[in-house]
């Protein structure tokens, strides 16, 4: 053997990472940057993407219509906020105090009128509006987190793209490419963390195996053995230095503690954990903050808030699919697991804690926070008992903050019933482009699939949101 082909796969195998990294999507390695004190510098920019799976009702949360008939406006009243003219649900008492930190978008829509979870979530996460050609045959467009992991891989963590709790409950909430990397490959798919039976609000929470400690003695012996075997080959190959350098990165990724330390939530003050809320959404958002600090670039958090103690019928799902009696989910305005009386206070607690925590730590300027469902709910309350609302792709609301996004504003508007967008419509393409722009991911760079040009997105960033 006179020459060897040097590539990432071989280097990771040589370092002992083969079975671990290549079998676990989302792992991208890089080099450290250290400050003057020798401490690792956090990632340039990161994103915490809070996905309210199921589709929260915009007319009951952030785009309320108090002058509409009761059959549309529902039972809740809006309250004033820190920003004059911005009014939100009366149960958002903590968010109302910090509305100057985020932008509220009330003009989201799916141009194709897609009203099922599967397609709507796929389009939202991939940043496109086109409906799948045939039911059950999704396209291979990668999701936003995968593109971010490819363009801006972590310099300090073996994971660049993570997803906290995958599709709790029914699989209808799983977008088709959620566990894949689309046409750019599984190396950029997310690493999934936790489940409904293993999440950070539980005392016995276990992090994913990829962060498990390694046997340093065994790894050291393997390293020495490989060095002896390869010495002659490397010395006779002009690329030997590159091989050794890449292999050292693999060893470094296996032995460093930084990624694992992010899961030690017990190190956080009890008061801070209480501020986030001792429920799945609250503790997952706290974990997301810690993972961003540890260098993870894109963290998607399932918006599941947990299960009401008195509501034990059926498996937990994704909280925001509030059909009411139409789907046997109880009163959408009640205190059950699918009721806004249960879910909205927990969302208010967790989100307000995240925004406040990021700001206090000086992280909001480099951390983009996105909060959205895959669509909204019908303006009309369903005439049934108990009441609820159906899927509605024509108009819904989202929140953006940090990484250059200005706060204290409302972008876009819906009609008097919250049925359709009346100005500044935001398509999934524009939404994705805005995220890429905030994270310094160039949307003009060509993406290829088997030599065929594929645009990162056809949308344009909403520059009015910045500054």
C-alpha positions in Angstrom: 0.0 0.0 0.0 1.8 3.1 -1.2 -1.0 5.7 -1.1 -4.2 6.2 0.9 -7.3 8.2 0.2 -7.8 10.8 2.9 -11.4 11.7 3.7 -13.6 12.5 6.7 -15.0 8.9 7.0 -11.6 7.3 7.2 -10.3 9.8 9.6 -13.2 9.3 11.9 -12.9 5.6 11.7 -9.2 5.9 12.5 -10.0 8.0 15.5 -12.5 5.4 16.8 -15.5 7.6 15.8 -16.7 5.5 12.9 -19.6 3.6 14.6 -20.5 6.5 16.8 -20.4 9.5 14.5 -21.2 8.1 11.1 -24.2 6.1 12.5 -25.5 9.2 14.4 -26.7 11.9 12.0 -25.9 15.5 12.8 -22.3 15.1 13.9 -19.9 17.6 12.4 -16.5 18.2 13.8 -14.3 21.3 13.7 -11.6 23.1 15.5 -11.7 25.1 18.7 -11.3 28.8 19.1 -9.9 29.9 22.5 -10.0 33.2 24.2 -7.0 34.8 26.0 -7.7 32.6 29.1 -7.7 29.4 27.1 -11.4 28.9 27.3 -13.5 27.8 24.4 -15.4 30.6 22.6 -19.1 29.9 21.9 -20.5 29.4 18.4 -20.7 32.5 16.3 -24.5 32.4 15.9 -27.0 29.7 16.9 -30.8 29.1 16.7 -33.4 27.8 19.2 -36.4 26.9 17.1 -39.5 26.2 19.2 -41.9 24.2 17.1 -45.4 24.3 18.5 -46.4 21.0 16.9 -50.1 20.8 16.1 -50.7 24.5 15.2 -51.7 26.9 18.0 -54.7 29.2 17.5 -53.4 32.6 16.4 -56.7 34.3 17.2 -56.5 33.0 20.8 -52.8 33.9 21.4 -51.0 36.6 19.4 -53.5 37.9 16.8 -56.6 38.3 18.9 -59.8 39.8 17.5 -61.7 41.2 20.5 -64.2 43.1 18.3 -65.2 40.0 16.4 -68.4 38.0 17.2 -68.0 35.5 20.1 -68.0 32.6 17.7 -64.7 33.9 16.3 -62.9 35.7 19.2 -63.4 32.9 21.7 -63.5 33.3 25.5 -60.2 35.2 26.0 -59.4 38.9 26.3 -56.2 40.6 25.1 -54.0 42.4 27.6 -51.7 45.4 27.1 -48.0 44.8 26.8 -44.8 46.7 27.3 -45.1 47.8 23.6 -47.9 50.3 23.0 -50.5 48.8 20.6 -49.2 45.2 20.9 -51.8 43.1 22.7 -51.7 39.4 23.4 -53.6 36.7 25.3 -54.5 37.5 29.0 -52.6 34.4 30.1 -49.3 35.7 28.7 -48.7 37.8 31.7 -44.9 37.3 31.7 -44.4 37.7 27.9 -46.4 40.9 28.1 -43.6 42.4 30.2 -40.8 41.7 27.6 -42.5 42.2 24.2 -39.8 44.8 23.5 -37.4 41.8 23.0 -39.1 40.1 20.1 -41.0 40.7 16.8 -44.5 39.3 16.4 -45.3 38.2 12.8 -49.1 38.0 12.2 -49.0 37.4 8.5 -47.7 33.8 8.1 -49.4 31.7 5.5 -49.1 28.6 3.3 -49.9 29.7 -0.2 -50.9 26.2 -1.2 -53.6 26.1 1.5 -52.0 23.0 3.0 -54.0 21.9 6.0 -52.5 18.6 7.1 -49.7 18.4 9.7 -47.4 16.3 7.5 -47.2 18.6 4.5 -47.5 21.9 6.4 -44.7 20.9 8.8 -42.5 19.7 5.9 -43.0 23.0 4.0 -42.3 25.1 7.1 -39.2 23.2 8.1 -37.9 23.0 4.5 -38.7 26.6 3.6 -40.9 25.9 0.6 -44.6 26.1 -0.4 -44.9 23.4 -3.1 -47.1 20.5 -2.1 -45.7 17.0 -2.5 -46.4 15.5 -5.9 -48.0 12.4 -4.6 -49.4 11.6 -1.1 -46.9 9.6 0.9 -44.0 10.5 -1.4 -42.1 13.5 0.1 -39.5 15.4 -1.8 -35.9 15.3 -0.5 -35.5 19.0 0.5 -33.3 19.2 3.6 -34.7 21.1 6.6 -33.4 24.4 7.9 -31.4 22.9 10.7 -29.6 20.6 8.3 -28.5 23.4 6.0 -27.3 25.4 9.0 -25.3 22.4 10.2 -23.7 22.1 6.8 -22.9 25.8 6.3 -22.0 26.7 9.9 -20.8 23.4 11.6 -20.0 23.6 15.2 -16.4 24.3 16.1 -16.7 22.9 19.6 -19.4 20.2 19.7 -19.7 16.9 17.9 -23.3 17.9 17.3 -24.4 20.8 15.1 -28.1 20.1 14.7 -30.2 18.7 17.6 -33.9 18.1 18.2 -35.3 17.9 21.7 -38.1 15.3 21.9 -39.0 13.8 18.5 -42.7 13.8 17.6 -44.2 13.0 21.0 -47.3 10.8 20.5 -48.9 10.2 17.2 -46.5 10.0 14.2 -48.7 12.4 12.2 -46.6 15.2 13.6 -43.4 13.8 12.1 -42.5 15.7 9.0 -41.1 13.3 6.3 -37.5 14.4 6.4 -37.3 15.0 10.1 -34.7 12.3 10.8 -32.9 12.7 7.5 -30.6 15.3 5.9 -32.5 15.4 2.7 -30.4 15.4 -0.4 -27.3 16.8 1.4 -27.1 13.6 3.5 -27.7 12.1 6.9 -24.5 13.7 8.3 -26.6 16.9 8.7 -29.8 15.4 10.2 -30.5 16.2 13.8 -29.5 14.2 16.8 -32.6 13.4 18.7 -32.6 14.0 22.5 -35.2 12.6 24.9 -38.8 11.4 24.6 -42.0 11.7 26.5 -40.6 9.1 28.9 -37.1 10.6 29.1 -36.9 14.4 29.2 -35.0 16.9 31.3 -38.0 17.6 33.6 -37.5 14.1 35.0 -35.0 13.3 37.7 -33.6 10.3 35.9 -33.2 12.0 32.5 -30.5 10.3 30.3 -28.7 12.2 27.5 -28.3 10.5 24.2 -25.6 7.8 23.9 -23.5 10.0 21.6 -22.5 12.0 24.6 -21.7 9.0 26.8 -18.2 9.1 28.4 -15.5 7.0 26.7 -12.9 4.7 28.1 -9.9 7.0 27.8 -7.4 4.3 28.5 -8.7 2.0 25.8 -8.9 4.9 23.4 -5.3 5.9 24.1 -4.1 2.3 23.4 -6.0 2.3 20.1 -4.5 5.7 19.3 -1.0 4.4 19.9 -1.5 1.3 17.9 -2.9 3.2 14.9 0.0 5.6 15.1 2.5 2.7 14.8 0.7 1.0 12.0 0.3 4.2 10.0 3.7 5.8 10.6 5.4 4.5 7.4 2.4 5.2 5.2 1.9 8.7 6.6 5.6 9.6 6.3 5.6 8.6 2.7 2.4 10.5 1.8 2.3 14.2 1.2 -1.1 14.3 2.9 0.0 12.6 6.0 -0.2 15.8 8.1 -3.8 16.4 7.0 -4.6 12.8 8.0 -3.1 13.1 11.4 -4.7 16.5 12.1 -8.2 15.2 11.2 -7.7 12.1 13.3 -6.7 14.2 16.3 -9.9 16.2 16.0 -11.8 12.9 16.3 -10.0 12.0 19.5 -10.6 15.4 20.8 -14.3 15.2 20.2 -14.5 11.8 22.0 -12.7 12.9 25.1 -13.9 16.5 25.7 -16.5 17.1 28.4 -18.2 20.3 27.0 -21.0 18.6 25.1 -21.8 16.2 28.0 -21.8 19.0 30.6 -24.7 20.7 28.8 -27.0 17.9 30.1 -26.1 18.5 33.8 -29.1 20.7 34.5 -28.7 20.2 38.2 -25.8 22.7 38.0 -28.4 25.4 37.3 -29.8 27.3 40.3 -33.1 25.9 41.5 -34.7 29.3 41.1 -33.7 29.5 37.4 -35.1 26.0 36.7 -38.3 27.1 38.5 -38.5 30.2 36.4 -38.4 28.1 33.2 -41.0 25.7 34.7 -40.5 22.1 35.9 -42.3 20.7 32.8 -41.0 19.3 29.5 -41.2 22.6 27.6 -39.6 24.7 30.3 -36.7 22.3 31.0 -36.1 21.6 27.3 -35.8 25.3 26.6 -33.3 25.5 29.5 -31.4 22.5 28.0 -31.5 24.2 24.6 -29.8 27.3 26.0 -27.1 25.1 27.6 -26.6 23.2 24.3 -26.2 26.5 22.4 -23.6 27.6 25.0 -21.8 24.3 24.3 -21.6 25.0 20.6 -24.6 23.4 19.1 -25.7 25.5 16.1 -29.4 24.7 15.7 -31.7 23.3 18.4 -35.3 22.5 17.6 -37.5 22.1 20.6 -40.8 20.3 20.4 -43.4 22.6 22.0 -45.0 19.8 24.0 -45.8 21.2 27.4 -46.5 17.9 29.2 -49.6 16.1 30.2 -52.1 17.4 32.7 -52.1 15.3 35.9 -55.8 14.6 35.8 -55.8 13.8 32.1 -54.5 10.3 31.7 -56.6 9.0 28.8 -54.5 8.2 25.7 -50.8 8.9 24.9 -49.4 12.4 25.2 -49.2 14.2 21.9 -48.0 17.6 20.8 -50.2 19.9 22.9 -51.3 22.4 20.2 -53.6 20.3 18.0 -56.7 21.6 19.8 -59.7 20.2 17.9 -61.9 19.9 21.0 -64.6 17.2 20.9 -64.1 16.9 17.1 -61.1 14.6 17.8 -61.9 13.6 21.3 -59.3 16.0 22.8 -61.5 17.7 25.4 -62.2 21.4 25.6 -59.7 23.5 23.6 -60.3 26.3 26.1 -60.2 24.1 29.2 -57.4 22.8 31.5 -56.8 19.4 29.9 -53.6 18.4 28.0 -55.1 19.9 24.8 -56.6 22.9 26.5 -55.2 26.5 26.4 -56.0 26.9 30.1 -53.2 24.3 30.7 -50.9 25.0 27.8 -50.7 28.8 27.5 -49.5 29.5 31.0 -46.7 27.0 30.5 -45.7 28.5 27.2 -45.8 31.9 28.8 -43.6 30.8 31.6 -41.0 29.0 29.5 -40.7 31.5 26.7 -40.4 34.5 29.0 -37.7 32.7 31.0 -35.8 31.9 27.8 -35.8 35.4 26.5 -34.9 36.9 29.9 -32.1 34.3 30.5 -30.6 34.9 27.1 -30.7 38.6 27.5 -29.1 38.5 31.0 -26.3 36.3 29.7 -25.6 38.5 26.7 -26.6 35.7 24.4 -29.6 37.2 22.6 -27.5 39.1 20.2 -26.0 35.8 18.9 -28.9 33.5 19.4 -31.9 33.5 17.1 -35.1 32.4 18.8 -38.0 31.3 16.5 -41.4 30.3 17.9 -44.1 29.0 15.5 -46.6 26.3 14.7 -46.9 24.7 11.3 -50.2 26.6 10.7 -53.0 28.3 12.7 -56.6 27.4 13.6 -59.9 28.3 12.1 -61.3 31.7 13.0 -64.6 30.1 13.7 -64.9 28.0 16.9 -66.3 24.6 15.9 -69.9 24.2 16.9 -69.6 21.1 19.0 -69.2 20.2 22.7 -66.6 20.6 23.9 -65.4 23.4 21.6 -62.2 23.6 19.5 -60.8 24.8 16.2 -59.8 23.1 13.0 -56.5 23.5 11.0 -56.1 26.8 9.2 -53.1 27.4 6.8 -54.4 30.8 5.5 -53.0 32.8 8.3 -51.0 32.2 11.5 -48.5 33.9 13.9 -44.9 33.4 14.7 -42.3 35.0 17.0 -38.7 35.9 16.1 -36.0 37.4 18.4 -32.3 37.8 18.7 -29.4 37.6 16.2 -30.2 41.1 14.8 -34.0 40.8 14.8 -35.5 44.0 16.3 -37.9 43.8 19.2 -41.1 45.6 20.1 -42.9 45.4 16.8 -45.7 43.6 14.9 -45.0 42.7 11.3 -47.9 42.0 8.9 -51.6 42.0 9.5 -54.6 39.7 9.1 -58.2 40.7 8.3 -60.8 41.4 11.0 -61.4 37.7 11.7 -57.9 36.5 11.4 -58.8 34.4 8.3 -56.4 35.8 5.7 -53.3 38.0 5.5 -54.0 41.6 4.4 -50.5 43.0 4.2 -46.9 41.8 4.3 -47.5 38.1 3.8 -44.8 35.7 4.9 -44.4 32.5 3.0 -42.3 29.5 4.3 -39.7 30.5 1.7 -39.4 34.0 3.2 -39.4 32.7 6.7 -36.5 30.3 6.0 -34.6 33.0 4.2 -34.9 35.3 7.2 -33.6 32.6 9.5 -30.6 32.0 7.1 -29.9 35.7 6.9 -29.9 36.1 10.7 -27.5 33.2 11.1 -25.2 34.4 8.3 -25.9 31.5 6.1 -25.5 32.7 2.5 -28.6 31.8 0.6 -27.0 32.5 -2.8 -24.6 29.6 -2.6 -25.6 26.8 -5.0 -26.7 23.6 -3.5 -26.3 20.5 -5.7 -28.0 17.1 -5.8 -26.3 14.7 -8.2 -24.9 17.7 -10.1 -28.3 19.4 -10.4 -28.6 22.9 -9.0 -31.0 23.3 -6.1 -31.6 26.6 -4.5 -31.2 26.9 -0.7 -34.5 28.8 -0.8 -36.4 30.9 -3.3 -37.5 33.3 -0.6 -36.1 36.6 0.4 -35.2 37.6 3.9 -37.5 40.2 5.6 -34.9 42.9 6.1 -37.5 45.1 7.9 -37.3 42.8 10.9 -33.6 43.6 11.5 -32.2 46.5 13.5 
